[in-house]
Amino acid sequence: MGNKKVTFLPRLNVELLQQETLLFLAGERSTDGVLLDLMARYFLTTEALLRKILHHPNLLESTLSYVRMFGDPSYRELIPSQRQPSSEEAEPELRVQNLFQQVQQMGVSEKISLALKGNKEARSLLIKDSNKQVVLAVLNSPRLTEQEVEMIALSKNVSEEILRVVGNNRSWIKNYLIVAALVNNPKTPVGLSLGFLKILKPKELGVVGKNKNIPEVIRSSAHRMLQLKKSGV
């Protein structure tokens, strides 16, 4: 082999590394771009680490693209000006297309990690994933907002099981709009919907009573409850 220097990069479980170690690696000019990419994907919500990674000379374009697409919008300010996207890359339609393509190429573990740490756009794609664990990861994301939960509760494209998870979350069902969305969703388990009727205001009960997309038992129960409220019972 002569005097040729061979750099050996061990296979690391980056998710197990301490914060100090990660910051050290991100600050080392010799750190490989592939390792930087792995770190960025696992620690997408750690701004101090991303700042170092985005300014690293070995940063891969694929890593930069990933952070642009799935990171918090504020992270775009961390990207060096010379590596900012062109006006074409910023086009909304092209951005959505690229998001979809990247997600389609991911494995389940990558999707789960992205569901937990990615931005709203990533979650909006992953909530429709065919893998239940990926969808549950979206629901467990600490970045998930109640507005997003309301959209999930309204969606006809999510499974009964996912709506059950939403309906059994005590924090979320304090939000009236989420409860109303669940009751009006034909995929929500009947038992949950019936239990939520007592929370609904007369106007919403009237809407539910006329909603032909949901089971008859829910419509008729909403109608009876509305009549009782009107009579002051």
Backbone bond lengths (Angstrom), bond angles and torsions (degrees), N, CA, C in turn:
res aa  C-N    CA-C-N  psi(-1)  N-CA   C-N-CA  omega(-1)  CA-C   N-CA-C  phi
1 M - - - 1.467 - - 1.521 112.22 -
2 G 1.395 116.14 -11.18 1.455 120.41 177.89 1.515 110.87 66.04
3 N 1.339 114.86 -143.53 1.462 120.53 -178.79 1.519 113.00 -98.21
4 K 1.330 115.80 10.70 1.466 119.20 -178.58 1.520 110.62 -65.06
5 K 1.325 115.77 128.44 1.464 121.30 -178.11 1.519 109.29 -84.44
6 V 1.320 116.18 128.81 1.462 121.48 178.62 1.518 108.80 -110.63
7 T 1.320 115.94 122.21 1.460 120.13 178.47 1.520 109.05 -92.00
8 F 1.317 116.45 121.23 1.472 120.96 -179.99 1.517 108.96 -102.33
9 L 1.312 116.07 119.59 1.463 121.34 178.58 1.519 108.99 -106.61
10 P 1.336 118.60 107.30 1.461 120.56 -178.78 1.514 111.31 -66.44
11 R 1.305 114.96 154.86 1.460 120.32 177.75 1.527 107.88 -76.05
12 L 1.312 116.87 115.55 1.456 120.98 -174.47 1.522 111.80 -107.18
13 N 1.317 115.62 143.07 1.457 121.05 168.92 1.527 105.95 -91.67
14 V 1.316 115.94 86.71 1.466 119.67 -170.77 1.521 112.69 -60.27
15 E 1.343 117.24 -28.49 1.454 119.46 -178.54 1.521 112.45 -66.82
16 L 1.346 116.64 -15.05 1.464 121.09 -179.12 1.524 112.61 -96.68
17 L 1.325 116.98 -6.51 1.462 120.54 -177.12 1.526 111.70 -76.14
18 Q 1.319 115.65 147.34 1.457 121.56 176.68 1.529 110.00 -71.27
19 Q 1.331 115.70 155.66 1.462 121.10 -179.69 1.528 111.80 -56.99
20 E 1.343 116.73 -40.79 1.464 120.33 -179.32 1.527 110.98 -62.48
21 T 1.322 116.75 -40.14 1.465 121.18 179.93 1.521 110.80 -66.05
22 L 1.317 116.35 -43.13 1.458 120.99 179.78 1.527 110.76 -61.38
23 L 1.336 116.43 -45.86 1.463 120.69 -179.99 1.534 110.93 -64.34
24 F 1.332 115.81 -36.39 1.468 119.71 177.35 1.525 110.59 -63.45
25 L 1.325 117.07 -47.61 1.461 121.53 -179.81 1.522 111.42 -61.87
26 A 1.333 115.68 -41.05 1.470 119.82 -179.41 1.517 111.77 -67.91
27 G 1.328 116.88 -22.56 1.458 120.66 -179.84 1.515 114.01 -93.22
28 E 1.329 116.52 -10.66 1.467 121.02 179.58 1.534 110.56 -81.88
29 R 1.315 116.98 124.69 1.471 120.31 -177.70 1.520 112.55 -65.13
30 S 1.335 116.99 -21.64 1.468 120.00 -177.64 1.532 113.40 -86.36
31 T 1.335 117.14 -6.01 1.463 119.76 -178.27 1.525 110.65 -62.95
32 D 1.321 115.22 132.21 1.465 121.53 -176.32 1.524 111.85 -68.34
33 G 1.338 116.37 145.57 1.458 121.45 179.90 1.515 113.43 -62.12
34 V 1.334 116.79 -32.23 1.464 120.47 179.50 1.525 110.19 -65.89
35 L 1.341 116.35 -40.23 1.463 120.07 178.02 1.522 110.66 -68.10
36 L 1.312 116.94 -39.61 1.463 120.75 176.65 1.527 110.77 -60.30
37 D 1.321 115.17 -39.77 1.460 120.62 179.25 1.523 110.61 -62.65
38 L 1.314 116.39 -44.62 1.461 121.29 179.55 1.527 111.00 -62.76
39 M 1.307 116.25 -41.43 1.467 121.38 178.94 1.527 111.04 -63.93
40 A 1.324 116.22 -42.56 1.465 120.41 -179.20 1.530 111.03 -63.45
41 R 1.325 116.53 -38.61 1.454 120.24 -178.19 1.519 112.40 -72.00
42 Y 1.332 117.46 -37.51 1.459 120.85 179.91 1.524 112.65 -77.02
43 F 1.339 116.03 -29.85 1.466 119.64 -174.90 1.524 110.53 -121.73
44 L 1.322 114.47 50.76 1.463 121.26 -175.77 1.524 112.46 -66.04
45 T 1.320 117.99 -18.84 1.465 120.82 -177.81 1.526 112.91 -101.25
46 T 1.332 117.29 2.88 1.469 120.82 -178.62 1.521 109.42 -96.51
47 E 1.321 116.73 97.57 1.469 121.41 -171.21 1.518 113.00 -63.25
48 A 1.340 117.56 -41.98 1.465 120.21 -177.68 1.524 111.31 -60.31
49 L 1.331 115.92 -39.60 1.465 120.45 179.28 1.526 110.71 -71.23
50 L 1.326 116.87 -43.93 1.465 120.38 -179.64 1.526 111.32 -62.00
51 R 1.311 116.70 -35.32 1.460 120.04 -179.94 1.534 110.36 -59.47
52 K 1.335 115.70 -43.31 1.461 120.06 179.13 1.529 111.32 -68.66
53 I 1.339 115.87 -42.53 1.467 120.20 -178.24 1.526 111.05 -62.86
54 L 1.329 116.42 -43.09 1.466 120.73 -176.20 1.534 112.45 -68.45
55 H 1.325 117.09 -19.15 1.460 120.18 178.65 1.528 112.19 -103.86
56 H 1.334 116.54 7.89 1.460 120.20 -177.59 1.534 110.22 -78.13
57 P 1.327 117.80 138.88 1.480 120.27 -178.72 1.523 113.95 -64.90
58 N 1.345 117.89 -22.15 1.464 120.76 -179.08 1.534 112.94 -96.06
59 L 1.315 115.97 10.89 1.459 119.99 -179.29 1.529 111.19 -59.20
60 L 1.325 116.48 131.01 1.459 121.51 179.09 1.528 110.27 -84.64
61 E 1.319 116.11 149.06 1.464 120.18 176.76 1.522 111.26 -61.86
62 S 1.336 116.42 -33.36 1.468 120.00 179.53 1.526 111.08 -65.55
63 T 1.329 116.85 -34.51 1.467 121.07 177.06 1.518 110.18 -67.99
64 L 1.314 115.56 -44.36 1.463 121.36 179.18 1.523 110.27 -60.03
65 S 1.318 115.85 -43.65 1.461 121.26 179.36 1.523 110.70 -63.16
66 Y 1.331 116.29 -41.46 1.463 121.59 -179.30 1.529 110.80 -61.56
67 V 1.326 116.66 -45.98 1.464 120.96 -179.39 1.526 110.45 -65.67
68 R 1.339 116.89 -40.77 1.460 120.45 178.00 1.529 111.11 -59.80
69 M 1.331 115.45 -42.59 1.458 120.08 -174.27 1.520 113.62 -77.41
70 F 1.326 115.58 -43.71 1.455 119.51 -168.43 1.518 115.42 -111.48
71 G 1.321 117.29 -9.97 1.452 119.94 179.61 1.517 112.00 -82.01
72 D 1.319 115.57 168.78 1.455 120.54 176.71 1.535 109.01 -58.49
73 P 1.349 117.67 141.37 1.465 119.91 -179.40 1.529 113.39 -53.89
74 S 1.329 117.31 -30.64 1.463 120.06 -179.18 1.526 112.11 -65.87
75 Y 1.340 117.52 -20.73 1.464 120.47 -179.02 1.522 112.34 -67.85
76 R 1.318 116.93 -20.10 1.458 119.35 -179.84 1.521 111.32 -61.75
77 E 1.334 115.34 -25.11 1.461 119.57 177.98 1.530 111.20 -71.85
78 L 1.336 116.79 -18.78 1.461 120.71 -179.39 1.522 112.19 -81.42
79 I 1.333 116.23 -17.53 1.461 120.53 -176.51 1.521 110.12 -74.93
80 P 1.331 117.47 128.52 1.467 120.44 178.99 1.526 111.17 -53.26
81 S 1.316 116.73 142.78 1.469 121.34 -175.00 1.524 112.84 -57.53
82 Q 1.334 117.07 -34.78 1.466 119.76 -178.09 1.520 112.24 -71.57
83 R 1.343 117.54 -10.78 1.463 120.57 -178.96 1.518 111.79 -114.77
84 Q 1.342 116.59 15.05 1.445 120.87 176.92 1.525 109.48 -69.98
85 P 1.369 118.02 149.60 1.470 120.72 -178.11 1.514 112.36 -69.46
86 S 1.316 115.56 155.74 1.461 120.78 175.52 1.509 108.74 -75.05
87 S 1.350 116.58 169.96 1.467 120.48 179.73 1.517 110.98 -62.29
88 E 1.337 117.33 -30.69 1.462 120.81 -179.95 1.522 110.53 -67.27
89 E 1.366 116.30 -41.74 1.456 120.16 -179.17 1.509 111.53 -66.87
90 A 1.329 116.20 -23.12 1.461 119.86 -177.71 1.522 112.53 -84.76
91 E 1.340 118.00 -6.50 1.462 120.52 179.79 1.528 110.24 -58.65
92 P 1.343 118.80 129.20 1.470 122.00 -176.82 1.523 114.17 -54.36
93 E 1.348 117.50 -46.02 1.471 120.38 -176.95 1.527 110.71 -63.44
94 L 1.332 116.17 -42.21 1.456 119.80 179.58 1.517 110.54 -67.07
95 R 1.319 116.40 -37.57 1.472 121.37 179.78 1.527 110.47 -62.46
96 V 1.336 116.96 -46.44 1.470 121.07 179.62 1.521 110.67 -62.32
97 Q 1.336 116.10 -41.06 1.465 120.91 179.11 1.528 110.41 -61.75
98 N 1.318 116.84 -44.11 1.458 121.04 179.43 1.521 112.02 -66.19
99 L 1.323 116.36 -38.58 1.459 121.18 176.37 1.523 110.31 -58.21
100 F 1.316 115.18 -49.67 1.459 120.95 -178.15 1.523 110.95 -61.26
101 Q 1.322 116.13 -44.03 1.462 120.20 -178.64 1.526 111.66 -63.59
102 Q 1.318 116.35 -41.36 1.465 119.34 179.93 1.521 111.26 -66.05
103 V 1.318 116.66 -42.24 1.470 120.30 179.98 1.521 110.69 -64.51
104 Q 1.325 117.04 -39.61 1.462 121.20 -179.52 1.530 111.91 -62.01
105 Q 1.306 116.77 -27.92 1.468 121.07 -177.33 1.527 112.66 -87.20
106 M 1.312 117.78 -5.53 1.462 121.34 -176.32 1.524 112.13 -83.99
107 G 1.335 115.09 151.62 1.451 120.83 171.37 1.520 109.74 -83.24
108 V 1.320 116.53 173.33 1.461 120.81 -177.14 1.526 112.02 -60.47
109 S 1.325 117.59 -44.69 1.469 120.15 -178.19 1.525 111.43 -63.64
110 E 1.334 116.73 -36.79 1.463 120.97 177.74 1.524 110.23 -66.35
111 K 1.319 116.07 -41.51 1.469 120.21 179.41 1.521 111.04 -64.33
112 I 1.331 116.43 -40.77 1.466 120.22 179.90 1.528 110.09 -63.36
113 S 1.334 116.33 -44.11 1.459 120.46 178.02 1.524 111.07 -61.29
114 L 1.323 116.12 -43.37 1.466 120.69 179.40 1.521 111.04 -66.56
115 A 1.334 117.46 -38.39 1.467 121.61 179.16 1.522 111.10 -60.60
116 L 1.310 116.27 -36.08 1.466 121.18 -178.26 1.524 112.56 -79.94
117 K 1.336 116.87 -31.07 1.463 119.74 -169.93 1.524 114.47 -119.46
118 G 1.332 117.25 -10.64 1.460 120.11 -175.43 1.514 113.68 -78.23
119 N 1.322 115.31 -177.84 1.459 121.17 -178.44 1.536 111.62 -89.18
120 K 1.308 115.51 -176.03 1.466 121.43 -177.17 1.525 111.80 -60.96
121 E 1.325 116.47 -38.85 1.464 120.40 -179.15 1.525 111.03 -63.24
122 A 1.336 115.32 -41.02 1.469 119.75 178.14 1.524 110.60 -63.67
123 R 1.323 116.44 -44.38 1.475 120.22 -179.15 1.526 111.36 -64.35
124 S 1.332 117.13 -36.18 1.465 119.94 -178.85 1.529 111.56 -65.08
125 L 1.338 116.87 -28.02 1.464 120.97 176.32 1.524 110.96 -82.67
126 L 1.319 116.85 -43.22 1.460 121.34 -173.78 1.521 112.98 -73.25
127 I 1.321 118.33 -23.20 1.468 120.30 178.60 1.530 110.19 -66.37
128 K 1.334 116.99 -17.97 1.468 121.65 179.31 1.529 112.14 -97.14
129 D 1.334 116.53 4.52 1.463 120.33 -176.41 1.528 110.91 -65.37
130 S 1.326 115.70 149.50 1.470 120.66 -178.69 1.526 112.65 -75.70
131 N 1.333 116.98 -16.68 1.461 120.58 -180.00 1.527 110.34 -88.48
132 K 1.319 116.82 123.07 1.462 121.95 -176.32 1.519 112.32 -61.77
133 Q 1.332 117.91 -37.52 1.456 121.04 -178.41 1.534 111.47 -64.73
134 V 1.317 115.83 -34.04 1.465 119.94 178.16 1.523 109.54 -66.95
135 V 1.319 116.47 -45.02 1.470 120.75 -179.41 1.525 110.71 -64.76
136 L 1.324 116.70 -40.93 1.468 120.08 178.18 1.522 110.87 -64.34
137 A 1.332 116.33 -33.38 1.462 120.23 177.15 1.527 110.60 -64.15
138 V 1.334 116.89 -37.42 1.469 120.49 176.06 1.529 109.62 -59.97
139 L 1.331 116.59 -44.88 1.467 121.03 -179.05 1.522 111.76 -66.54
140 N 1.318 117.01 -24.34 1.465 121.19 -179.76 1.518 113.14 -93.44
141 S 1.326 116.34 0.82 1.462 119.42 -179.50 1.528 110.50 -66.03
142 P 1.321 117.94 128.80 1.470 120.14 177.54 1.526 112.39 -68.17
143 R 1.321 116.61 -10.65 1.467 121.24 -178.79 1.530 112.28 -94.91
144 L 1.325 116.68 -6.06 1.468 121.45 -178.61 1.525 110.47 -66.66
145 T 1.328 116.66 130.39 1.470 121.12 -179.45 1.524 110.74 -98.13
146 E 1.319 116.25 162.52 1.469 120.18 178.68 1.524 111.01 -66.80
147 Q 1.317 117.05 -29.36 1.473 120.09 176.56 1.531 110.00 -64.17
148 E 1.326 116.69 -38.69 1.461 120.41 176.96 1.531 110.54 -68.03
149 V 1.323 116.27 -39.56 1.470 120.23 178.82 1.532 109.81 -62.33
150 E 1.325 116.13 -39.13 1.464 119.78 177.83 1.534 110.79 -61.07
151 M 1.334 117.08 -41.85 1.458 120.88 179.17 1.533 110.91 -65.55
152 I 1.333 116.38 -35.90 1.471 120.51 176.16 1.519 109.73 -65.50
153 A 1.333 115.86 -42.81 1.471 120.76 -179.50 1.525 111.50 -64.34
154 L 1.304 117.00 -28.09 1.469 121.97 179.10 1.527 112.46 -82.60
155 S 1.333 116.63 -22.21 1.462 121.35 -170.90 1.530 113.32 -69.26
156 K 1.318 115.19 135.96 1.470 121.07 175.30 1.530 110.94 -91.59
157 N 1.340 115.61 0.45 1.462 120.32 -176.56 1.525 113.70 -99.74
158 V 1.329 117.47 -0.70 1.462 120.00 177.18 1.528 109.18 -100.59
159 S 1.311 115.92 158.76 1.466 120.44 -174.99 1.523 112.29 -79.65
160 E 1.323 114.90 164.37 1.465 121.72 175.86 1.528 110.82 -58.59
161 E 1.322 115.63 -37.97 1.465 120.29 -178.55 1.523 111.60 -63.44
162 I 1.317 116.65 -40.40 1.465 120.53 179.80 1.527 110.09 -67.24
163 L 1.315 117.31 -41.49 1.466 120.83 177.62 1.528 110.93 -65.26
164 R 1.315 116.59 -31.15 1.468 120.18 176.11 1.533 110.43 -65.95
165 V 1.340 115.57 -40.69 1.465 119.95 177.85 1.534 109.96 -61.42
166 V 1.329 116.35 -44.14 1.465 120.93 178.61 1.522 110.42 -61.63
167 G 1.335 116.05 -46.26 1.456 121.18 -176.58 1.514 114.70 -69.46
168 N 1.324 116.81 -18.30 1.464 120.48 179.35 1.526 112.75 -98.65
169 N 1.314 116.41 3.44 1.459 120.35 178.07 1.534 108.74 -87.62
170 R 1.323 116.19 111.85 1.471 120.43 -174.11 1.523 113.18 -61.85
171 S 1.309 115.72 -32.32 1.460 119.28 -179.61 1.525 111.04 -70.19
172 W 1.315 116.41 -44.85 1.460 119.95 -176.90 1.515 113.06 -68.68
173 I 1.317 117.44 -36.31 1.469 117.97 -175.81 1.530 112.53 -78.44
174 K 1.327 116.60 3.09 1.460 119.50 169.40 1.520 109.97 -77.64
175 N 1.330 115.15 -14.59 1.458 121.46 179.03 1.536 108.59 -88.58
176 Y 1.324 116.34 115.20 1.464 121.42 -175.20 1.528 112.36 -59.79
177 L 1.317 117.34 -38.91 1.462 120.85 -178.11 1.526 111.54 -64.59
178 I 1.335 116.64 -34.92 1.466 120.27 177.87 1.523 110.19 -68.24
179 V 1.316 116.50 -42.84 1.475 120.71 178.55 1.524 110.59 -61.62
180 A 1.331 116.32 -46.84 1.469 120.34 -179.94 1.529 110.83 -61.60
181 A 1.320 116.73 -39.52 1.463 120.78 179.14 1.521 111.11 -64.20
182 L 1.319 116.99 -41.84 1.468 121.15 179.13 1.522 111.43 -62.50
183 V 1.325 117.02 -45.50 1.469 120.45 -177.97 1.521 110.76 -63.26
184 N 1.317 117.20 -33.67 1.470 120.69 -178.35 1.522 113.64 -87.62
185 N 1.332 116.54 1.02 1.461 120.05 178.78 1.536 109.30 -93.80
186 P 1.326 118.49 120.72 1.468 121.16 -177.55 1.527 114.01 -63.08
187 K 1.332 117.90 -17.20 1.455 120.45 -179.01 1.528 113.45 -89.69
188 T 1.324 116.95 -9.69 1.467 119.67 178.93 1.529 109.51 -67.08
189 P 1.340 118.14 133.54 1.465 120.50 178.41 1.525 111.14 -52.68
190 V 1.320 116.42 135.02 1.471 122.07 -175.33 1.527 111.52 -55.53
191 G 1.322 116.78 -42.47 1.464 120.23 -178.66 1.524 112.65 -58.16
192 L 1.328 115.77 -40.08 1.461 119.90 178.37 1.527 110.99 -66.84
193 S 1.312 115.94 -47.32 1.462 120.40 -178.09 1.526 111.67 -60.05
194 L 1.317 116.78 -43.62 1.467 120.42 179.39 1.528 111.04 -62.24
195 G 1.312 116.28 -38.29 1.456 119.84 179.06 1.516 113.37 -68.09
196 F 1.316 116.12 -27.99 1.464 120.66 -178.70 1.528 113.38 -82.84
197 L 1.313 117.78 -14.93 1.470 120.24 -176.13 1.526 112.02 -57.87
198 K 1.324 116.66 -36.29 1.469 119.74 -177.07 1.522 112.34 -66.79
199 I 1.326 116.48 -17.30 1.465 121.05 179.56 1.526 111.17 -83.32
200 L 1.328 116.11 -26.57 1.464 120.29 -172.56 1.519 113.36 -71.01
201 K 1.319 114.10 145.54 1.463 121.38 176.37 1.532 109.08 -79.56
202 P 1.340 117.23 160.29 1.466 120.42 -178.01 1.530 114.36 -51.35
203 K 1.323 117.17 -41.64 1.466 119.39 -178.50 1.525 110.82 -60.98
204 E 1.353 116.72 -43.85 1.459 120.17 -179.03 1.514 111.40 -70.98
205 L 1.341 117.46 -34.10 1.466 120.71 176.48 1.524 110.17 -61.29
206 G 1.337 115.81 -37.38 1.456 120.00 177.34 1.522 111.59 -64.38
207 V 1.324 116.58 -39.41 1.465 121.68 177.99 1.523 109.90 -64.68
208 V 1.322 116.09 -45.33 1.466 120.86 -179.61 1.526 110.70 -62.76
209 G 1.316 116.09 -41.33 1.466 120.47 -179.05 1.515 113.65 -62.38
210 K 1.336 116.82 -21.06 1.463 121.35 -179.22 1.530 112.87 -105.07
211 N 1.318 116.20 -0.07 1.462 120.26 -176.85 1.532 110.04 -80.62
212 K 1.311 117.12 103.68 1.461 121.77 -176.01 1.531 113.39 -78.63
213 N 1.313 116.37 -3.49 1.465 119.66 179.42 1.522 112.98 -86.05
214 I 1.325 116.55 -14.37 1.464 119.84 -178.08 1.535 109.51 -103.15
215 P 1.343 118.59 162.55 1.471 121.76 -177.36 1.527 113.08 -57.22
216 E 1.320 115.43 147.84 1.456 122.35 -178.22 1.524 112.00 -58.25
217 V 1.331 117.24 -37.91 1.462 120.45 -177.59 1.528 110.96 -61.69
218 I 1.322 117.58 -33.47 1.459 120.57 178.29 1.518 110.48 -73.90
219 R 1.317 116.41 -43.04 1.471 120.23 178.60 1.529 111.31 -60.58
220 S 1.327 116.53 -48.39 1.461 120.24 -177.86 1.526 111.40 -66.20
221 S 1.327 116.84 -37.00 1.469 120.20 178.57 1.525 110.70 -67.32
222 A 1.318 116.36 -38.59 1.465 120.56 177.81 1.520 110.08 -64.59
223 H 1.318 116.18 -40.85 1.462 120.65 179.04 1.529 111.19 -63.27
224 R 1.331 116.66 -43.77 1.475 120.20 179.29 1.527 110.92 -64.37
225 M 1.323 116.40 -42.47 1.458 120.26 -178.97 1.524 110.64 -65.76
226 L 1.320 116.66 -36.40 1.464 120.57 177.50 1.517 110.57 -63.71
227 Q 1.324 116.71 -42.88 1.456 120.68 179.02 1.532 111.38 -63.18
228 L 1.320 115.99 -39.33 1.458 120.01 178.76 1.541 111.06 -65.02
229 K 1.317 115.95 -40.82 1.462 119.27 179.74 1.518 110.85 -67.73
230 K 1.314 116.88 -36.56 1.462 120.44 178.81 1.523 111.07 -66.88
231 S 1.336 116.21 -33.12 1.474 119.73 -179.44 1.514 112.40 -85.47
232 G 1.362 115.43 -2.32 1.454 119.33 175.28 1.508 113.71 82.44
233 V 1.340 118.05 14.24 1.464 121.10 -179.36 1.526 109.64 -80.05
